[in-house]
């Protein structure tokens, strides 16, 4: 019983307060033009003023929270795309660098073997060794030096 009584008392107090608050929300807006031709607006009627009815179009609340949320989400998405693009580019640069390093090591190794060898040879179709002439050896060695310069910067 006590609980019901307090709930009823709260309602009796709360309902009139809400009704008073709603009266303020339905206030009328008055528009008038003064002697200098300036237009004025107010919530109280002015004496000696011509009355005219103004249609007021009530628009919904502007939901700036939603647009702000959309902008924030778009910004986060853009940052994520940039981060992923940068990560892919970094991976490509890393792979290219590793490829150059492999080619560098290979060219240096072959050049070292060419310079240490007394002679170079090729294997023909029958499987026997054919000694490479000195001019061809010098040409091959110079080509390897160029590869070392290119890949071992």
N, CA, C and O of each residue as an XYZ file, in Angstrom:
612
protein
N       0.825     -1.185      0.000
C       0.000      0.000      0.000
C       0.872      1.251      0.000
O       0.606      2.209     -0.727
N       1.879      1.229      0.797
C       2.774      2.361      0.884
C       3.426      2.658     -0.465
O       3.551      3.819     -0.856
N       3.837      1.619     -1.164
C       4.488      1.760     -2.461
C       3.535      2.359     -3.486
O       3.924      3.223     -4.271
N       2.322      1.913     -3.478
C       1.313      2.416     -4.404
C       1.030      3.886     -4.117
O       0.864      4.683     -5.040
N       0.977      4.238     -2.850
C       0.714      5.619     -2.463
C       1.817      6.552     -2.966
O       1.527      7.613     -3.518
N       3.071      6.162     -2.779
C       4.186      6.999     -3.223
C       4.234      7.107     -4.746
O       4.572      8.165     -5.278
N       3.910      6.053     -5.436
C       3.877      6.090     -6.897
C       2.781      7.027     -7.378
O       2.993      7.798     -8.314
N       1.614      6.972     -6.751
C       0.507      7.859     -7.120
C       0.869      9.311     -6.842
O       0.552     10.189     -7.645
N       1.523      9.577     -5.729
C       1.929     10.946     -5.387
C       2.948     11.473     -6.399
O       2.886     12.636     -6.800
N       3.859     10.639     -6.798
C       4.851     11.054     -7.800
C       4.169     11.417     -9.107
O       4.518     12.409     -9.747
N       3.192     10.606     -9.499
C       2.466     10.886    -10.736
C       1.687     12.186    -10.631
O       1.648     12.967    -11.582
N       1.062     12.425     -9.472
C       0.304     13.663     -9.283
C       1.205     14.895     -9.361
O       0.759     15.962     -9.784
N       2.431     14.760     -8.968
C       3.364     15.891     -9.043
C       3.973     15.992    -10.440
O       4.120     17.091    -10.975
N       4.318     14.878    -11.017
C       5.024     14.853    -12.296
C       4.140     15.263    -13.468
O       4.601     15.971    -14.364
N       2.884     14.835    -13.481
C       1.987     15.136    -14.604
C       1.765     16.632    -14.765
O       1.882     17.122    -15.889
N       1.452     17.396    -13.714
C       1.286     18.849    -13.913
C       2.574     19.538    -14.377
O       2.527     20.480    -15.169
N       3.712     19.069    -13.886
C       4.983     19.673    -14.320
C       5.193     19.446    -15.813
O       5.588     20.362    -16.535
N       4.933     18.244    -16.266
C       5.083     17.945    -17.693
C       4.093     18.739    -18.533
O       4.419     19.167    -19.640
N       2.871     18.941    -18.006
C       1.877     19.722    -18.747
C       2.317     21.172    -18.866
O       2.157     21.784    -19.922
N       2.869     21.725    -17.796
C       3.357     23.101    -17.846
C       4.514     23.229    -18.842
O       4.608     24.217    -19.571
N       5.368     22.250    -18.863
C       6.503     22.286    -19.791
C       6.020     22.209    -21.232
O       6.611     22.837    -22.110
N       4.974     21.463    -21.488
C       4.477     21.335    -22.862
C       3.787     22.607    -23.332
O       3.766     22.880    -24.533
N       3.219     23.397    -22.415
C       2.607     24.668    -22.820
C       3.662     25.595    -23.401
O       3.400     26.310    -24.368
N       4.822     25.585    -22.830
C       5.896     26.440    -23.304
C       6.348     26.001    -24.697
O       6.750     26.836    -25.507
N       6.287     24.740    -24.974
C       6.708     24.233    -26.274
C       5.742     24.623    -27.381
O       6.137     24.713    -28.543
N       4.499     24.854    -27.042
C       3.518     25.204    -28.066
C       3.309     26.707    -28.158
O       2.256     27.148    -28.618
N       4.267     27.494    -27.739
C       4.143     28.954    -27.780
C       4.076     29.421    -29.225
O       4.648     28.805    -30.125
N       3.362     30.527    -29.426
C       3.227     31.074    -30.769
C       4.358     32.046    -31.040
O       4.946     32.616    -30.121
N       4.648     32.221    -32.308
C       5.675     33.168    -32.728
C       4.980     34.276    -33.498
O       4.166     34.015    -34.385
N       5.308     35.522    -33.151
C       4.693     36.684    -33.793
C       5.734     37.395    -34.653
O       6.918     37.451    -34.321
N       5.248     37.936    -35.768
C       6.110     38.644    -36.705
C       5.503     40.019    -36.942
O       4.293     40.137    -37.138
N       6.332     41.061    -36.925
C       5.842     42.407    -37.217
C       6.936     43.235    -37.871
O       8.123     42.921    -37.787
N       6.500     44.295    -38.520
C       7.411     45.214    -39.194
C       7.285     46.564    -38.502
O       6.179     47.074    -38.323
N       8.418     47.143    -38.114
C       8.368     48.441    -37.424
C       8.301     49.593    -38.425
O       8.195     49.376    -39.632
N       8.366     50.846    -37.897
C       8.222     52.035    -38.740
C       9.350     52.175    -39.764
O       9.148     52.751    -40.832
N      10.536     51.651    -39.442
C      11.672     51.740    -40.368
C      11.652     50.619    -41.409
O      12.518     50.584    -42.283
N      10.710     49.730    -41.336
C      10.586     48.651    -42.306
C      11.346     47.384    -41.931
O      11.462     46.465    -42.741
N      11.862     47.332    -40.712
C      12.605     46.146    -40.269
C      11.633     45.106    -39.728
O      10.676     45.433    -39.025
N      11.894     43.852    -40.067
C      11.047     42.752    -39.622
C      11.564     42.235    -38.291
O      12.768     42.061    -38.103
N      10.635     41.991    -37.365
C      10.985     41.483    -36.041
C      10.151     40.241    -35.755
O       9.063     40.059    -36.303
N      10.691     39.388    -34.879
C       9.982     38.194    -34.439
C       9.982     38.186    -32.917
O      10.926     38.669    -32.291
N       8.928     37.639    -32.320
C       8.861     37.557    -30.871
C       7.819     36.560    -30.432
O       7.052     36.040    -31.242
N       7.799     36.295    -29.116
C       6.827     35.336    -28.595
C       5.608     36.031    -27.992
O       4.680     35.373    -27.521
N       5.614     37.371    -28.010
C       4.470     38.136    -27.489
C       3.941     39.047    -28.594
O       4.724     39.589    -29.375
N       2.620     39.220    -28.669
C       2.076     40.108    -29.699
C       2.396     41.568    -29.377
O       2.514     41.949    -28.212
N       2.535     42.375    -30.426
C       2.848     43.793    -30.262
C       1.573     44.586    -30.526
O       0.816     44.276    -31.446
N       1.344     45.616    -29.703
C       0.179     46.484    -29.918
C       0.387     47.276    -31.200
O       1.524     47.523    -31.602
N      -0.656     47.658    -31.815
C      -0.648     48.458    -33.046
C       0.038     47.723    -34.196
O       0.536     48.368    -35.119
N       0.074     46.452    -34.166
C       0.731     45.714    -35.249
C      -0.295     44.884    -35.989
O      -1.238     44.353    -35.403
N      -0.095     44.788    -37.256
C      -0.988     43.960    -38.069
C      -0.636     42.506    -37.800
O       0.536     42.131    -37.796
N      -1.638     41.707    -37.581
C      -1.393     40.300    -37.301
C      -1.462     39.501    -38.588
O      -2.346     39.697    -39.422
N      -0.518     38.607    -38.726
C      -0.556     37.672    -39.848
C      -0.104     36.311    -39.337
O       0.724     36.202    -38.432
N      -0.664     35.302    -39.936
C      -0.342     33.962    -39.500
C       0.882     33.478    -40.268
O       0.963     33.632    -41.487
N       1.819     32.901    -39.557
C       3.050     32.397    -40.172
C       3.047     30.885    -40.024
O       2.918     30.349    -38.923
N       3.190     30.219    -41.143
C       3.287     28.758    -41.093
C       4.714     28.379    -40.710
O       5.684     28.784    -41.352
N       4.805     27.611    -39.675
C       6.121     27.165    -39.217
C       6.222     25.677    -39.497
O       5.411     24.877    -39.032
N       7.213     25.339    -40.249
C       7.423     23.929    -40.569
C       8.358     23.348    -39.523
O       9.510     23.762    -39.390
N       7.841     22.393    -38.795
C       8.647     21.779    -37.747
C       9.478     20.679    -38.380
O       8.964     19.748    -39.000
N      10.761     20.820    -38.201
C      11.677     19.814    -38.746
C      12.191     18.965    -37.602
O      12.241     19.397    -36.451
N      12.560     17.783    -37.940
C      13.093     16.882    -36.927
C      14.440     17.368    -36.417
O      15.077     18.234    -37.017
N      14.843     16.814    -35.339
C      16.143     17.172    -34.779
C      17.241     16.814    -35.770
O      17.201     15.777    -36.433
N      18.189     17.677    -35.845
C      19.346     17.377    -36.684
C      20.205     16.408    -35.899
O      20.640     16.705    -34.786
N      20.441     15.276    -36.472
C      21.200     14.251    -35.776
C      22.676     14.402    -36.125
O      23.208     13.666    -36.956
N      23.323     15.358    -35.484
C      24.741     15.573    -35.758
C      25.573     14.419    -35.251
O      26.677     14.186    -35.744
N      25.065     13.698    -34.281
C      25.804     12.542    -33.777
C      25.993     11.502    -34.864
O      27.065     10.908    -34.978
N      24.951     11.278    -35.668
C      25.045     10.284    -36.734
C      26.009     10.752    -37.818
O      26.848      9.977    -38.277
N      25.895     12.012    -38.229
C      26.803     12.489    -39.271
C      28.228     12.519    -38.745
O      29.165     12.211    -39.481
N      28.398     12.878    -37.508
C      29.736     12.870    -36.907
C      30.268     11.442    -36.863
O      31.445     11.201    -37.132
N      29.401     10.504    -36.524
C      29.798      9.092    -36.487
C      30.185      8.617    -37.884
O      31.171      7.898    -38.048
N      29.399      9.024    -38.902
C      29.726      8.641    -40.279
C      31.070      9.214    -40.699
O      31.886      8.521    -41.306
N      31.298     10.487    -40.372
C      32.584     11.098    -40.731
C      33.735     10.400    -40.023
O      34.791     10.168    -40.611
N      33.523     10.068    -38.763
C      34.568      9.376    -38.004
C      34.854      8.010    -38.620
O      36.009      7.609    -38.761
N      33.782      7.300    -38.985
C      33.951      5.977    -39.595
C      34.670      6.096    -40.940
O      35.563      5.304    -41.242
N      34.280      7.087    -41.748
C      34.942      7.283    -43.040
C      36.418      7.606    -42.861
O      37.261      7.132    -43.622
N      36.725      8.409    -41.860
C      38.117      8.758    -41.597
C      38.907      7.530    -41.159
O      40.036      7.320    -41.602
N      38.316      6.733    -40.300
C      38.981      5.506    -39.852
C      39.194      4.568    -41.031
O      40.261      3.969    -41.164
N      38.173      4.436    -41.900
C      38.308      3.584    -43.083
C      39.422      4.085    -43.996
O      40.200      3.290    -44.523
N      39.501      5.404    -44.184
C      40.553      5.974    -45.037
C      41.930      5.698    -44.441
O      42.865      5.351    -45.163
N      42.054      5.855    -43.117
C      43.333      5.562    -42.470
C      43.687      4.085    -42.628
O      44.845      3.741    -42.860
N      42.703      3.230    -42.504
C      42.940      1.787    -42.643
C      43.400      1.452    -44.064
O      44.327      0.666    -44.253
N      42.740      2.059    -45.066
C      43.148      1.836    -46.457
C      44.574      2.317    -46.685
O      45.369      1.634    -47.330
N      44.894      3.490    -46.157
C      46.258      4.016    -46.294
C      47.268      3.098    -45.619
O      48.348      2.838    -46.149
N      46.897      2.617    -44.442
C      47.806      1.734    -43.711
C      48.041      0.439    -44.479
O      49.175     -0.031    -44.568
N      46.970     -0.144    -45.037
C      47.108     -1.380    -45.808
C      47.916     -1.155    -47.080
O      48.757     -1.978    -47.441
N      47.656     -0.024    -47.764
C      48.403      0.290    -48.982
C      49.886      0.460    -48.661
O      50.749     -0.043    -49.379
N      50.168      1.171    -47.581
C      51.562      1.390    -47.166
C      52.223      0.067    -46.792
O      53.395     -0.156    -47.095
N      51.469     -0.806    -46.138
C      52.005     -2.114    -45.753
C      52.347     -2.937    -46.994
O      53.392     -3.587    -47.039
N      51.461     -2.913    -48.015
C      51.725     -3.645    -49.255
C      52.948     -3.083    -49.971
O      53.787     -3.835    -50.466
N      53.043     -1.750    -50.023
C      54.196     -1.130    -50.676
C      55.485     -1.480    -49.943
O      56.511     -1.744    -50.570
N      55.431     -1.482    -48.627
C      56.606     -1.839    -47.828
C      57.003     -3.288    -48.096
O      58.187     -3.600    -48.218
N      56.006     -4.173    -48.189
C      56.281     -5.586    -48.473
C      56.919     -5.738    -49.852
O      57.860     -6.514    -50.018
N      56.407     -4.991    -50.854
C      56.981     -5.054    -52.202
C      58.424     -4.560    -52.199
O      59.295     -5.164    -52.825
N      58.674     -3.447    -51.483
C      60.051     -2.929    -51.402
C      60.970     -3.945    -50.739
O      62.110     -4.133    -51.165
N      60.468     -4.601    -49.692
C      61.265     -5.604    -48.987
C      61.584     -6.781    -49.907
O      62.719     -7.254    -49.948
N      60.568     -7.254    -50.649
C      60.787     -8.375    -51.570
C      61.773     -7.995    -52.670
O      62.630     -8.794    -53.047
N      61.648     -6.764    -53.186
C      62.564     -6.305    -54.230
C      63.991     -6.228    -53.692
O      64.943     -6.612    -54.372
N      64.128     -5.729    -52.464
C      65.454     -5.630    -51.851
C      66.053     -7.020    -51.655
O      67.232     -7.237    -51.937
N      65.240     -7.963    -51.171
C      65.727     -9.333    -50.972
C      66.138     -9.964    -52.298
O      67.136    -10.680    -52.363
N      65.371     -9.700    -53.356
C      65.693    -10.235    -54.680
C      67.034     -9.676    -55.161
O      67.868    -10.412    -55.688
N      67.232     -8.364    -54.974
C      68.503     -7.743    -55.358
C      69.655     -8.327    -54.543
O      70.737     -8.567    -55.079
N      69.428     -8.555    -53.257
C      70.480     -9.130    -52.410
C      70.841    -10.535    -52.868
O      72.019    -10.894    -52.879
N      69.843    -11.341    -53.249
C      70.125    -12.691    -53.755
C      70.931    -12.623    -55.047
O      71.904    -13.355    -55.228
N      70.505    -11.721    -55.952
C      71.233    -11.577    -57.215
C      72.648    -11.073    -56.963
O      73.581    -11.489    -57.649
N      72.821    -10.191    -55.997
C      74.141     -9.678    -55.639
C      75.038    -10.815    -55.144
O      76.165    -10.972    -55.614
N      74.536    -11.600    -54.203
C      75.329    -12.718    -53.671
C      75.696    -13.702    -54.775
O      76.829    -14.178    -54.853
N      74.712    -14.000    -55.630
C      74.961    -14.943    -56.721
C      76.020    -14.406    -57.681
O      76.928    -15.137    -58.076
N      75.907    -13.123    -58.060
C      76.872    -12.530    -58.992
C      78.260    -12.468    -58.365
O      79.250    -12.756    -59.038
N      78.350    -12.095    -57.084
C      79.653    -12.053    -56.407
C      80.280    -13.441    -56.334
O      81.478    -13.606    -56.563
N      79.453    -14.439    -56.012
C      79.947    -15.812    -55.909
C      80.468    -16.309    -57.258
O      81.551    -16.890    -57.334
N      79.700    -16.081    -58.313
C      80.136    -16.511    -59.651
C      81.395    -15.768    -60.086
O      82.301    -16.371    -60.662
N      81.461    -14.455    -59.813
C      82.643    -13.669    -60.173
C      83.870    -14.196    -59.432
O      84.940    -14.324    -60.027
N      83.730    -14.499    -58.156
C      84.837    -15.042    -57.367
C      85.315    -16.367    -57.963
O      86.518    -16.600    -58.079
N      84.370    -17.234    -58.342
C      84.746    -18.526    -58.938
C      85.421    -18.335    -60.296
O      86.390    -19.025    -60.612
N      84.905    -17.392    -61.104
C      85.504    -17.126    -62.422
C      86.936    -16.617    -62.261
O      87.826    -17.025    -63.007
N      87.162    -15.722    -61.283
C      88.494    -15.146    -61.104
C      89.477    -16.141    -60.506
O      90.671    -16.040    -60.789
N      89.041    -17.087    -59.704
C      89.927    -18.086    -59.094
C      90.262    -19.231    -60.054
O      91.314    -19.862    -59.951
N      89.357    -19.476    -60.971
C      89.569    -20.626    -61.871
C      90.715    -20.333    -62.839
O      90.893    -19.197    -63.278
N      91.494    -21.379    -63.171
C      92.569    -21.228    -64.156
C      91.985    -21.111    -65.552
O      92.506    -20.394    -66.406
N      90.898    -21.825    -65.763
C      90.216    -21.762    -67.050
C      88.750    -22.100    -66.853
O      88.369    -22.745    -65.875
N      87.931    -21.653    -67.803
C      86.501    -21.941    -67.797
C      86.216    -22.947    -68.891
O      86.906    -22.997    -69.909
N      85.200    -23.738    -68.669
C      84.831    -24.705    -69.696
C      83.320    -24.826    -69.783
O      82.596    -24.539    -68.830
N      82.865    -25.258    -70.949
C      81.465    -25.578    -71.198
C      81.381    -27.074    -71.435
O      82.375    -27.725    -71.756
N      80.194    -27.602    -71.275
C      79.978    -29.023    -71.549
C      79.159    -29.114    -72.824
O      78.100    -28.499    -72.947
N      79.667    -29.893    -73.769
C      78.947    -30.024    -75.043
C      77.869    -31.090    -74.940
O      77.648    -31.659    -73.870
N      77.199    -31.358    -76.052
C      76.074    -32.301    -76.070
C      76.488    -33.734    -75.760
O      75.669    -34.530    -75.302
N      77.742    -34.066    -76.003
C      78.196    -35.431    -75.715
C      78.670    -35.579    -74.276
O      78.980    -36.685    -73.834
N      78.729    -34.438    -73.522
C      79.114    -34.501    -72.117
C      80.583    -34.218    -71.880
O      81.032    -34.263    -70.735
N      81.349    -33.927    -72.919
C      82.771    -33.641    -72.721
C      82.985    -32.145    -72.499
O      82.183    -31.320    -72.937
N      84.081    -31.807    -71.812
C      84.384    -30.421    -71.488
C      85.098    -29.748    -72.654
O      85.981    -30.317    -73.296
N      84.667    -28.491    -72.900
C      85.309    -27.681    -73.931
C      85.812    -26.416    -73.236
O      85.019    -25.708    -72.615
N      87.097    -26.117    -73.324
C      87.690    -24.951    -72.680
C      87.232    -23.693    -73.405
O      87.245    -23.620    -74.634
N      86.821    -22.690    -72.599
C      86.348    -21.420    -73.143
C      87.577    -20.569    -73.469
O      88.486    -20.464    -72.646
N      87.616    -19.959    -74.663
C      88.766    -19.117    -75.015
C      88.906    -17.931    -74.040
O      87.927    -17.511    -73.424
N      90.138    -17.398    -73.909
C      90.426    -16.320    -72.961
C      89.594    -15.073    -73.233
O      89.154    -14.425    -72.284
N      89.365    -14.718    -74.470
C      88.565    -13.529    -74.810
C      87.124    -13.699    -74.302
O      86.537    -12.763    -73.760
N      86.574    -14.886    -74.481
C      85.217    -15.170    -73.993
C      85.187    -15.137    -72.468
O      84.222    -14.659    -71.871
N      86.255    -15.650    -71.836
C      86.343    -15.646    -70.369
C      86.363    -14.206    -69.850
O      85.662    -13.889    -68.889
N      87.160    -13.330    -70.477
C      87.237    -11.929    -70.061
C      85.870    -11.241    -70.219
O      85.450    -10.458    -69.367
N      85.196    -11.552    -71.323
C      83.873    -10.972    -71.584
C      82.869    -11.416    -70.515
O      82.099    -10.596    -70.015
N      82.871    -12.695    -70.166
C      81.961    -13.226    -69.140
C      82.274    -12.631    -67.767
O      81.366    -12.304    -67.003
N      83.578    -12.492    -67.460
C      83.986    -11.915    -66.175
C      83.538    -10.459    -66.077
O      83.051    -10.028    -65.032
N      83.703     -9.698    -67.166
C      83.272     -8.295    -67.171
C      81.749     -8.194    -67.023
O      81.255     -7.298    -66.338
N      81.013     -9.093    -67.651
C      79.550     -9.095    -67.512
C      79.157     -9.344    -66.052
O      78.216     -8.730    -65.551
N      79.871    -10.237    -65.375
C      79.589    -10.493    -63.956
C      79.928     -9.273    -63.098
O      79.208     -8.973    -62.146
N      81.012     -8.566    -63.423
C      81.351     -7.343    -62.678
C      80.234     -6.305    -62.826
O      79.893     -5.612    -61.867
N      79.673     -6.203    -64.025
C      78.557     -5.268    -64.252
C      77.333     -5.677    -63.423
O      76.639     -4.821    -62.875
N      77.074     -6.978    -63.334
C      75.958     -7.448    -62.503
C      76.194     -7.122    -61.028
O      75.270     -6.730    -60.316
N      77.449     -7.289    -60.574
C      77.774     -6.958    -59.181
C      77.533     -5.474    -58.936
O      76.975     -5.103    -57.904
N      77.949     -4.615    -59.875
C      77.711     -3.173    -59.736
C      76.216     -2.868    -59.683
O      75.763     -2.043    -58.890
N      75.463     -3.547    -60.539
C      74.023     -3.284    -60.637
C      73.275     -3.721    -59.376
O      72.441     -2.976    -58.862
N      73.566     -4.912    -58.880
C      72.778     -5.473    -57.778
C      73.371     -5.244    -56.390
O      72.677     -5.429    -55.391
N      74.629     -4.848    -56.310
C      75.278     -4.695    -54.998
C      75.560     -3.231    -54.697
O      76.692     -2.879    -54.363
N      74.577     -2.394    -54.805
C      74.739     -0.957    -54.526
C      74.799     -0.704    -53.050
O      74.933      0.443    -52.625
